[in-house]
Amino acid sequence: MQNKFDNQIKRVAAYCRVSTDSSDQANSLESQKRYFNEYIRRQPLWELYNVYVDEGISGTSTKKRASFNRMIEEAKDGQFDIVITKEISRFARNTLDSLQYTRELKTHGVSVIFMNDNINTLDVDSELRLAIMSSIAQEEVRKTSDRVKWGQRRLMEQGVVFGRDMLGYDVRDGKLYINEEGAEIVRLIFHKYLDEGKGCHVIANELREAGIKTSTYMKDWSYTVILRVLKNEKYCGDLVQQKTYTPDYLTHAKKKNNGEVEFVVIRDHHEPIISRERFEAAQRELERRKKLQGAKNGFANRYPMSGKIICAECGSTFIHTKRTSTNGTEHNGWSCITKQRQGTKRINSNSEEVGCSNNNIHDTDMRSILQYVIADAMKDRDTILDSVIGTVSEVLKSCKEKSNTEYFEAEIQKVENKKEKLLDMCLSGDIDSAEYKKGFDRLNNEHLKLLEKLQKEKAHSELIANKIQIIEEIKNFIQKIAVGEVWDDTFYRNIIEKIIVHDDRTVDVYLKLIPEKWQAKILQGKTEIEAYKNIFTNQDTSGPISVSVAFNSGNGIVNL
C-alpha cells in the first residue's frame, strides 16, 4: 500500500465500529483497536493520529455515529491524511453514504483505505469497486433485516412480548408480570374515570397534586398519558403487537401502523389488572364523551357540566371557556361550540345558515342555579338521609367483624423465613444460583400477594372501627349538599341529566331519576339573587312536573 504515497510522513486515523453492545462485540472492538495500532506502527511513513470508535450503534446510517461524524469533520480540517478501516460494512452499509463521504474526503486530499476489500479511494477504479462492494453490503443488510422481522413476527405470534416495562407491568424474558405498585395506580385511574366520572385532565392534575409518580418510561401526568392508560388493551389481559413498523431498513425510522402491516393480537394473553367488563365500559365511555363533545379532543368530561349543557337553538353542546381580564381576574363560562367555531348566526356566501347566536353563560351563574335546584329537589332531605344512612348501616353491618390481619402477618413472616433458608442453601452450595433465583421469584410473588391481602384487611378493619364516624360524615355531606353549602364535582356530574339553554337566557335543568324539570331565567343587571318557584302540572298528567325559577344574576351576561 505504501508505494501509492510519497515519502512524507502521513497522519493516519483508524475507524472501527460494532453494531451491538454485547460482551462478544466489545471484545471484537478491543481486538480491532489493537490491530489498527499495531498495523500503523509497522508502516515506516505512517503515524497514528487517532482511533475513532462507535460502539453499540448500527451501521446502516451515519446520523447517530458521533465518532464517525467527528472523524469526517477533523479530516476536512486537514488534521490527518488517511483513514483506514477493515471493510466497507464497518464504514457504512449504505451505498449512498459510502460514496458521498469518500468523495467528500477525497476533495480534501484524504484517502480511505478499506483493508479487507483492498480498496484505496485514490485508485482510479476505486469508486466503481466501492459502489459494487457497498451495494453488496447494503443488500446483505436488507436480507438480515427481513430475517429479523420474520423471526420477530413468529415470536410475537407465540406470545413473546417485545417492549419495555410499563405502568403496572414489568417485562421479563418476553413475559408480562404485574407490578403491584403500578397496578394500583392503573386501577385508581379507571376508578376515577368510570366511578367518579372525571375527565383525563382532572385525573392527571389529581395524580400530580397527590405526588404520585409515573412509571420509568412515562412522561409527567397529562391528558395524553391518562388517555393512553385507558385505551391500553394490555390492562385487560390482551396483547396487541406490531403497532409500529419499520418501512426503511436503512433509516430504522418507525412509523405508526395504520393497517400497512397486520397486527398480532392474542386475547387473554396474561393476567389482567382491569377486568374485561370495566375495560370495555371505559372504551364505551370514551366514545360517548367524544361524541358529546362533537370533536376529536375528548374533553367532554373535564368539568362536571361538560357534555351536559345543550344549545336549544342549534342542538350543539356548550363548551367551557376561560378569559383573564387585564386586571388578572379570571372569568369562567360556557359557550355554544357552534358559536365558538362558526361565529354568530348568519347566511354565508353559499346561502347557507351557519353559526349560532345563543348567549354565553357564566359558570358561577350556572352553579348557583344548580345549587338551588338540588336544594329544592332535596327538600325532603330528612327522608332521603334516613334512606341513605339505612343503606350504609346495612352494608357496614354485613361486613365481618373479625380481622384476619394477624393471620396474614404470620403468613408473611413464614415466607420471609423461607427466603432466609433459601439464601443459606445457596451460600452453602446445596443449590445453584439458578435454583435460588427461581425459588426466590416464587416466594417474592407469594409475598406480594399476601401483602396486598394484608393491606386490604387493614383497610377493612379501619372501616369497621370507624362506622359511627363514617355515618356522621355522610350525614354532614348530604346536609351541606342539600342546602347548597358545598359544591362537589363528582356529585353534580353524576346527578345532572342535561341542561338546555335558550336564547332568552332561560335554562331548563333535568336531573337523573327525578321526573321534574326546573326552569331558571338569568336576568341581567341585578345585584342580588332572588328566586321564586311556581309548580304546575302539564295537561298531560303523565308528563313531568315543571318547576320555574327566576334567577337574577349578579354577574349579568358577559361575553367570554
C-alpha positions as CSV (number, residue, x, y, z in Angstrom):
1,M,0.0,0.0,0.0
2,Q,2.8,2.4,0.9
3,N,4.1,2.8,-2.7
4,K,0.9,4.7,-3.5
5,F,2.1,7.7,-1.4
6,D,5.0,10.0,-1.4
7,N,7.8,9.8,1.1
8,Q,6.3,12.3,3.6
9,I,5.0,11.2,6.9
10,K,1.3,10.6,6.8
11,R,-1.0,11.1,9.7
12,V,-3.4,8.1,9.8
13,A,-6.8,7.8,11.5
14,A,-8.5,4.4,12.1
15,Y,-12.2,3.8,12.3
16,C,-13.9,0.8,13.9
17,R,-17.5,0.0,14.9
18,V,-19.5,-2.8,16.4
19,S,-23.3,-2.8,16.0
20,T,-24.3,-4.0,19.4
21,D,-23.1,-3.5,23.0
22,S,-22.8,-7.2,23.8
23,S,-19.7,-8.5,25.5
24,D,-18.6,-10.5,22.5
25,Q,-18.8,-7.5,20.3
26,A,-17.0,-5.4,22.9
27,N,-14.2,-8.0,22.8
28,S,-14.2,-7.6,19.0
29,L,-13.9,-3.9,19.3
30,E,-10.9,-4.1,21.5
31,S,-9.3,-6.5,19.0
32,Q,-9.9,-4.1,16.2
33,K,-8.3,-1.2,18.2
34,R,-5.2,-3.3,19.0
35,Y,-4.9,-4.4,15.4
36,F,-5.0,-0.9,14.0
37,N,-2.4,0.4,16.5
38,E,0.0,-2.4,15.6
39,Y,-0.7,-2.2,11.9
40,I,0.1,1.6,11.7
41,R,3.2,1.2,13.8
42,R,4.6,-1.3,11.2
43,Q,4.3,1.3,8.4
44,P,7.5,3.4,8.4
45,L,6.0,6.6,7.0
46,W,2.7,6.4,9.0
47,E,2.0,7.9,12.4
48,L,-1.2,7.3,14.3
49,Y,-3.4,10.3,14.7
50,N,-6.4,8.8,16.4
51,V,-8.6,5.7,16.6
52,Y,-12.3,6.6,16.2
53,V,-14.7,4.2,17.8
54,D,-18.5,3.9,17.6
55,E,-19.9,1.2,20.0
56,G,-23.3,-0.3,20.1
57,I,-24.6,1.6,17.1
58,S,-26.0,0.3,13.8
59,G,-24.0,0.9,10.6
60,T,-27.0,1.4,8.3
61,S,-27.0,5.2,8.8
62,T,-24.2,7.6,9.9
63,K,-26.5,10.1,11.5
64,K,-26.2,8.8,15.1
65,R,-22.5,7.8,14.9
66,A,-20.8,10.5,16.9
67,S,-17.2,9.3,16.4
68,F,-17.7,8.8,12.7
69,N,-19.1,12.3,12.2
70,R,-16.3,13.8,14.3
71,M,-13.7,12.0,12.2
72,I,-15.2,13.4,9.0
73,E,-15.1,17.0,10.3
74,E,-11.5,16.7,11.6
75,A,-10.5,15.2,8.2
76,K,-11.9,18.1,6.4
77,D,-10.0,20.4,8.8
78,G,-6.8,18.7,7.5
79,Q,-5.8,17.1,10.8
80,F,-4.9,13.8,9.1
81,D,-4.3,12.4,5.6
82,I,-5.5,8.8,5.6
83,V,-8.5,6.8,7.1
84,I,-8.1,3.1,7.4
85,T,-11.0,0.7,8.2
86,K,-11.3,-3.1,8.0
87,E,-14.1,-3.3,5.5
88,I,-16.9,-1.3,3.8
89,S,-19.6,-2.7,6.1
90,R,-17.7,-1.2,9.1
91,F,-17.6,2.2,7.4
92,A,-21.1,2.4,6.0
93,R,-23.6,-0.2,4.8
94,N,-25.4,2.4,2.8
95,T,-24.1,2.8,-0.7
96,L,-25.0,6.5,-0.9
97,D,-23.2,7.2,2.4
98,S,-20.1,5.3,1.3
99,L,-19.8,7.2,-2.0
100,Q,-20.7,10.6,-0.5
101,Y,-18.2,10.5,2.3
102,T,-15.3,9.0,0.3
103,R,-15.8,11.7,-2.4
104,E,-16.1,14.4,0.2
105,L,-12.8,13.3,1.9
106,K,-11.1,12.9,-1.5
107,T,-11.8,16.6,-2.3
108,H,-10.0,17.4,0.9
109,G,-7.0,15.3,0.0
110,V,-7.9,12.5,2.4
111,S,-7.9,8.9,1.2
112,V,-9.9,6.0,2.7
113,I,-8.4,2.5,2.7
114,F,-10.7,-0.5,3.1
115,M,-8.2,-3.1,4.1
116,N,-10.2,-6.4,3.7
117,D,-11.8,-5.2,0.4
118,N,-8.4,-4.0,-0.9
119,I,-9.7,-0.6,-2.0
120,N,-7.9,2.7,-1.8
121,T,-10.1,5.7,-2.8
122,L,-7.1,7.3,-4.5
123,D,-7.1,4.5,-7.1
124,V,-8.6,5.2,-10.5
125,D,-11.2,2.4,-10.3
126,S,-11.9,2.8,-6.6
127,E,-15.3,4.4,-7.0
128,L,-16.6,1.6,-9.2
129,R,-15.3,-1.1,-6.9
130,L,-16.6,0.8,-3.9
131,A,-20.1,1.1,-5.4
132,I,-20.2,-2.6,-6.1
133,M,-19.0,-3.7,-2.7
134,S,-21.2,-1.2,-0.9
135,S,-24.2,-2.4,-2.8
136,I,-23.4,-6.0,-1.8
137,A,-23.1,-4.9,1.9
138,Q,-26.4,-3.0,1.6
139,E,-28.2,-5.9,0.1
140,E,-26.9,-8.1,3.0
141,V,-28.3,-5.6,5.5
142,R,-31.7,-5.8,3.7
143,K,-31.7,-9.6,3.9
144,T,-30.7,-9.5,7.5
145,S,-33.5,-7.0,8.2
146,D,-36.0,-9.3,6.6
147,R,-34.8,-12.3,8.5
148,V,-35.0,-10.4,11.8
149,K,-38.5,-9.1,11.0
150,W,-39.7,-12.6,10.1
151,G,-38.2,-14.1,13.3
152,Q,-39.7,-11.3,15.5
153,R,-43.1,-11.9,13.9
154,R,-43.0,-15.6,14.6
155,L,-42.1,-14.9,18.3
156,M,-44.9,-12.3,18.5
157,E,-47.4,-15.0,17.3
158,Q,-46.1,-17.3,20.0
159,G,-46.9,-14.6,22.6
160,V,-43.4,-13.3,23.3
161,V,-43.6,-9.6,24.4
162,F,-41.5,-7.1,22.6
163,G,-41.2,-3.9,24.6
164,R,-40.1,-2.5,27.9
165,D,-41.6,-2.1,31.4
166,M,-44.8,-0.1,31.6
167,L,-47.1,1.3,34.3
168,G,-48.4,-1.8,36.1
169,Y,-46.3,-4.4,34.3
170,D,-42.7,-5.5,34.2
171,V,-41.4,-7.2,31.1
172,R,-39.1,-10.2,31.9
173,D,-37.8,-12.7,29.3
174,G,-40.6,-11.8,26.9
175,K,-43.4,-12.1,29.5
176,L,-45.6,-9.6,31.4
177,Y,-45.6,-9.7,35.2
178,I,-47.8,-7.5,37.3
179,N,-46.0,-4.7,39.2
180,E,-48.4,-4.2,42.1
181,E,-47.4,-0.6,42.9
182,G,-48.1,0.5,39.3
183,A,-51.2,-1.7,39.1
184,E,-52.8,0.2,42.0
185,I,-52.3,3.4,40.0
186,V,-53.9,1.9,36.9
187,R,-56.9,0.8,39.0
188,L,-57.1,4.2,40.5
189,I,-57.2,5.9,37.1
190,F,-60.0,3.6,35.9
191,H,-61.9,4.2,39.2
192,K,-61.7,8.0,38.8
193,Y,-62.7,7.8,35.1
194,L,-65.6,5.3,35.4
195,D,-66.8,5.5,39.0
196,E,-66.2,9.2,39.7
197,G,-66.8,10.3,36.2
198,K,-63.7,12.5,36.0
199,G,-62.0,13.5,32.8
200,C,-58.4,12.8,31.7
201,H,-57.2,16.4,32.5
202,V,-58.8,16.3,36.0
203,I,-57.3,12.8,36.7
204,A,-53.8,13.9,35.6
205,N,-54.0,17.0,37.8
206,E,-55.1,15.0,40.8
207,L,-52.3,12.5,40.4
208,R,-49.7,15.2,40.1
209,E,-51.1,17.0,43.2
210,A,-51.1,13.7,45.2
211,G,-47.4,13.3,44.3
212,I,-48.0,10.0,42.5
213,K,-45.1,9.3,40.2
214,T,-45.3,7.9,36.7
215,S,-43.5,4.7,35.6
216,T,-39.9,4.9,34.4
217,Y,-40.5,5.5,30.7
218,M,-43.6,7.7,31.1
219,K,-43.7,11.5,30.9
220,D,-45.4,13.5,33.7
221,W,-49.1,13.0,34.1
222,S,-51.1,14.7,31.3
223,Y,-54.3,14.3,29.4
224,T,-52.5,12.2,26.8
225,V,-50.8,9.9,29.3
226,I,-54.2,9.1,31.1
227,L,-55.9,8.5,27.8
228,R,-53.2,6.0,26.7
229,V,-53.7,4.1,30.0
230,L,-57.5,4.0,29.5
231,K,-57.0,2.7,25.9
232,N,-54.2,0.2,26.6
233,E,-55.7,-3.3,26.0
234,K,-52.8,-4.9,28.0
235,Y,-54.6,-3.9,31.2
236,C,-57.5,-6.3,30.4
237,G,-55.1,-9.2,29.6
238,D,-54.9,-8.8,25.8
239,L,-51.7,-8.4,23.8
240,V,-51.6,-6.4,20.5
241,Q,-48.2,-6.1,18.9
242,Q,-46.9,-4.6,15.6
243,K,-48.4,-1.3,16.5
244,T,-45.4,0.3,14.8
245,Y,-43.3,-1.0,11.9
246,T,-40.0,0.0,10.1
247,P,-40.6,0.6,6.4
248,D,-37.0,1.6,5.6
249,Y,-34.3,-0.8,6.9
250,L,-31.6,1.9,6.2
251,T,-33.1,4.7,8.4
252,H,-34.6,2.4,11.0
253,A,-37.4,5.1,11.4
254,K,-40.5,3.6,13.0
255,K,-44.0,4.5,11.8
256,K,-47.4,4.0,13.4
257,N,-49.1,1.0,11.9
258,N,-52.4,2.2,10.3
259,G,-53.1,-1.2,8.7
260,E,-50.0,-1.4,6.5
261,V,-48.8,-4.4,8.5
262,E,-51.1,-7.0,10.0
263,F,-51.4,-6.7,13.8
264,V,-50.6,-9.6,16.1
265,V,-53.5,-10.0,18.5
266,I,-53.6,-12.5,21.3
267,R,-56.7,-12.4,23.6
268,D,-56.3,-13.4,27.3
269,H,-52.5,-13.5,26.9
270,H,-51.6,-12.5,30.5
271,E,-53.0,-11.7,33.9
272,P,-55.2,-8.6,33.7
273,I,-55.1,-5.6,36.0
274,I,-58.6,-4.4,35.0
275,S,-61.5,-6.8,34.3
276,R,-62.6,-7.0,30.7
277,E,-66.0,-5.7,31.6
278,R,-64.6,-2.5,33.1
279,F,-62.1,-2.0,30.3
280,E,-64.9,-2.3,27.7
281,A,-67.0,0.1,29.8
282,A,-64.2,2.6,29.7
283,Q,-64.0,2.3,25.9
284,R,-67.7,2.9,25.6
285,E,-67.4,5.9,27.9
286,L,-64.5,7.3,25.9
287,E,-66.6,7.1,22.7
288,R,-69.6,8.6,24.4
289,R,-67.7,11.6,25.7
290,K,-66.1,12.0,22.3
291,K,-69.4,12.2,20.6
292,L,-70.9,14.6,23.2
293,Q,-68.1,17.0,22.5
294,G,-68.6,16.8,18.8
295,A,-64.9,16.8,18.3
296,K,-61.8,14.5,18.5
297,N,-60.3,16.1,21.5
298,G,-62.2,14.0,24.1
299,F,-62.6,16.8,26.6
300,A,-66.3,16.1,27.2
301,N,-66.0,15.3,30.9
302,R,-63.3,17.6,32.0
303,Y,-65.8,19.7,34.1
304,P,-68.9,18.5,36.0
305,M,-71.2,20.0,33.4
306,S,-69.2,19.1,30.3
307,G,-71.3,17.5,27.6
308,K,-74.5,18.1,29.6
309,I,-75.3,21.7,28.5
310,I,-77.3,21.7,25.2
311,C,-78.0,24.7,23.0
312,A,-81.7,24.9,22.3
313,E,-81.1,26.9,19.1
314,C,-78.7,24.6,17.2
315,G,-78.5,21.4,19.3
316,S,-74.8,21.6,19.9
317,T,-73.2,21.2,23.3
318,F,-71.8,24.1,25.3
319,I,-68.0,24.1,26.0
320,H,-66.2,25.6,28.9
321,T,-64.4,28.9,28.2
322,K,-61.9,30.9,30.2
323,R,-60.8,34.5,29.9
324,T,-58.5,36.6,32.0
325,S,-59.1,40.3,32.4
326,T,-56.4,42.9,32.2
327,N,-56.5,43.2,36.0
328,G,-55.8,39.4,36.3
329,T,-59.4,38.4,37.2
330,E,-60.3,35.0,35.7
331,H,-63.7,34.5,34.1
332,N,-65.1,31.0,33.5
333,G,-68.1,30.4,31.4
334,W,-70.0,28.3,28.9
335,S,-70.5,28.9,25.2
336,C,-72.1,27.1,22.3
337,I,-69.5,25.2,20.4
338,T,-71.1,26.1,17.0
339,K,-70.8,29.8,18.0
340,Q,-67.2,29.3,19.0
341,R,-66.3,27.7,15.7
342,Q,-68.6,29.5,13.2
343,G,-69.4,32.8,14.9
344,T,-72.9,34.4,15.3
345,K,-75.8,33.1,13.2
346,R,-75.7,34.4,9.6
347,I,-76.2,33.4,5.9
348,N,-72.9,32.6,4.2
349,S,-71.8,33.0,0.6
350,N,-73.4,29.7,-0.3
351,S,-76.8,30.9,1.0
352,E,-76.4,28.5,4.0
353,E,-77.3,29.4,7.5
354,V,-74.2,29.0,9.7
355,G,-73.2,29.9,13.3
356,C,-75.3,30.4,16.4
357,S,-76.4,33.5,18.4
358,N,-77.2,31.9,21.7
359,N,-75.9,33.7,24.8
360,N,-72.8,32.8,26.8
361,I,-73.4,31.7,30.4
362,H,-71.3,32.5,33.4
363,D,-70.0,29.4,35.3
364,T,-70.9,31.0,38.6
365,D,-74.5,31.6,37.5
366,M,-74.9,28.0,36.3
367,R,-73.5,26.7,39.6
368,S,-75.9,28.9,41.6
369,I,-78.9,27.7,39.6
370,L,-77.8,24.1,40.1
371,Q,-77.3,24.5,43.9
372,Y,-80.8,26.0,44.1
373,V,-82.2,23.1,42.1
374,I,-80.6,20.5,44.3
375,A,-81.7,22.2,47.4
376,D,-85.3,22.2,46.1
377,A,-85.0,18.6,44.9
378,M,-83.9,17.6,48.3
379,K,-86.5,19.5,50.3
380,D,-87.4,16.1,51.8
381,R,-83.8,15.5,52.6
382,D,-84.6,14.0,56.0
383,T,-86.3,11.2,54.3
384,I,-83.5,10.8,51.8
385,L,-80.9,11.0,54.5
386,D,-82.7,8.3,56.5
387,S,-82.8,6.1,53.4
388,V,-79.1,6.6,52.6
389,I,-77.9,6.1,56.1
390,G,-80.0,3.0,56.5
391,T,-78.4,1.5,53.4
392,V,-74.9,2.4,54.6
393,S,-75.6,0.9,58.0
394,E,-76.8,-2.3,56.5
395,V,-73.7,-2.6,54.3
396,L,-71.4,-1.9,57.4
397,K,-73.4,-4.5,59.4
398,S,-72.9,-7.1,56.8
399,C,-69.1,-6.7,57.0
400,K,-67.4,-9.3,59.0
401,E,-66.3,-8.1,62.4
402,K,-63.3,-10.3,62.8
403,S,-60.0,-9.2,61.3
404,N,-57.5,-11.5,59.6
405,T,-54.6,-9.1,59.9
406,E,-52.7,-11.4,62.3
407,Y,-53.1,-14.4,60.1
408,F,-51.6,-12.6,57.0
409,E,-48.8,-11.1,59.1
410,A,-47.9,-14.6,60.3
411,E,-48.0,-15.9,56.7
412,I,-45.8,-13.1,55.5
413,Q,-43.3,-14.0,58.3
414,K,-43.3,-17.6,57.1
415,V,-42.4,-16.5,53.6
416,E,-39.6,-14.3,54.9
417,N,-38.2,-17.3,56.9
418,K,-38.3,-19.4,53.7
419,K,-36.3,-16.7,51.8
420,E,-33.6,-16.8,54.5
421,K,-33.4,-20.6,54.4
422,L,-33.2,-20.5,50.6
423,L,-30.3,-18.0,50.8
424,D,-28.5,-20.2,53.3
425,M,-28.8,-23.2,50.9
426,C,-27.4,-21.2,48.1
427,L,-24.5,-19.9,50.2
428,S,-23.7,-23.4,51.4
429,G,-23.7,-24.8,47.9
430,D,-26.8,-27.0,48.4
431,I,-28.5,-25.3,45.4
432,D,-27.0,-23.3,42.5
433,S,-27.8,-19.7,41.7
434,A,-30.4,-20.6,39.0
435,E,-32.4,-22.7,41.5
436,Y,-32.1,-19.9,44.1
437,K,-33.4,-17.3,41.7
438,K,-36.3,-19.5,40.7
439,G,-37.2,-20.1,44.3
440,F,-36.7,-16.5,45.3
441,D,-39.0,-15.3,42.5
442,R,-41.8,-17.7,43.5
443,L,-41.5,-16.6,47.2
444,N,-41.4,-13.0,46.3
445,N,-44.6,-13.3,44.2
446,E,-46.2,-15.1,47.2
447,H,-45.0,-12.3,49.5
448,L,-46.5,-9.5,47.3
449,K,-49.9,-11.3,47.1
450,L,-50.0,-11.7,50.9
451,L,-49.0,-8.1,51.4
452,E,-51.9,-7.0,49.2
453,K,-54.3,-9.1,51.2
454,L,-52.9,-7.7,54.4
455,Q,-53.4,-4.1,53.3
456,K,-57.0,-4.8,52.2
457,E,-57.6,-6.4,55.6
458,K,-56.2,-3.4,57.5
459,A,-58.4,-1.1,55.4
460,H,-61.4,-3.2,56.2
461,S,-60.6,-3.1,59.9
462,E,-60.3,0.6,59.8
463,L,-63.7,0.8,58.1
464,I,-65.4,-1.3,60.8
465,A,-63.7,0.7,63.6
466,N,-65.0,4.0,62.1
467,K,-68.6,3.1,61.5
468,I,-70.0,5.9,63.5
469,Q,-67.6,8.5,62.1
470,I,-68.4,7.3,58.5
471,I,-72.1,7.7,59.1
472,E,-71.7,11.2,60.6
473,E,-69.5,12.3,57.7
474,I,-72.1,11.1,55.2
475,K,-74.9,12.9,57.1
476,N,-72.9,16.1,57.1
477,F,-72.0,15.8,53.4
478,I,-75.7,15.3,52.4
479,Q,-76.8,18.2,54.6
480,K,-74.2,20.6,53.1
481,I,-75.0,19.5,49.5
482,A,-78.8,19.8,50.2
483,V,-78.6,23.4,51.3
484,G,-76.1,24.4,48.6
485,E,-73.4,25.0,51.2
486,V,-70.8,23.0,49.3
487,W,-70.1,22.2,45.6
488,D,-68.9,18.7,44.9
489,D,-67.8,18.0,41.3
490,T,-68.5,14.2,41.4
491,F,-72.0,14.7,42.9
492,Y,-73.1,17.2,40.3
493,R,-71.5,15.3,37.5
494,N,-73.5,12.2,38.4
495,I,-76.8,13.8,39.2
496,I,-77.2,16.1,36.2
497,E,-79.0,14.6,33.2
498,K,-78.9,17.6,30.9
499,I,-79.2,21.4,30.9
500,I,-80.9,23.2,28.0
501,V,-80.0,26.9,27.3
502,H,-82.4,29.1,25.3
503,D,-81.5,32.3,23.6
504,D,-83.6,34.4,26.1
505,R,-81.3,33.2,28.9
506,T,-83.9,30.6,30.1
507,V,-82.2,27.4,31.4
508,D,-84.0,24.1,31.7
509,V,-82.5,21.6,34.2
510,Y,-83.1,17.9,34.3
511,L,-81.8,15.6,37.0
512,K,-81.3,11.8,36.7
513,L,-84.1,9.6,38.1
514,I,-86.2,12.6,39.1
515,P,-89.3,13.3,36.8
516,E,-89.2,17.1,37.1
517,K,-87.9,20.0,35.1
518,W,-86.5,23.1,36.8
519,Q,-86.6,26.2,34.7
520,A,-84.5,29.3,35.6
521,K,-84.1,32.6,33.8
522,I,-80.9,34.6,34.2
523,L,-81.8,38.3,34.4
524,Q,-79.2,41.0,33.7
525,G,-78.1,43.8,35.9
526,K,-79.3,42.7,39.3
527,T,-77.1,42.6,42.4
528,E,-78.9,40.0,44.5
529,I,-80.2,36.6,43.8
530,E,-83.9,36.3,44.2
531,A,-85.9,33.1,43.4
532,Y,-89.5,32.1,43.3
533,K,-91.0,28.8,42.4
534,N,-94.2,28.0,40.7
535,I,-95.2,24.4,40.4
536,F,-97.6,23.4,37.8
537,T,-98.7,20.2,36.2
538,N,-98.8,19.7,32.4
539,Q,-102.1,19.0,30.6
540,D,-100.7,15.5,30.1
541,T,-100.7,14.2,33.6
542,S,-98.1,11.6,32.6
543,G,-95.6,14.3,31.9
544,P,-93.0,15.7,34.2
545,I,-93.6,18.4,36.8
546,S,-92.1,21.7,35.8
547,V,-90.5,24.0,38.4
548,S,-89.8,27.6,37.3
549,V,-87.1,29.7,38.9
550,A,-86.4,33.4,38.2
551,F,-82.7,33.9,38.7
552,N,-81.3,37.4,38.9
553,S,-77.5,37.2,38.2
554,G,-75.1,39.4,40.0
555,N,-72.7,38.9,37.1
556,G,-75.0,39.6,34.3
557,I,-74.2,38.2,30.8
558,V,-70.5,38.8,30.0
559,N,-69.0,37.8,26.6
560,L,-66.2,35.5,27.4
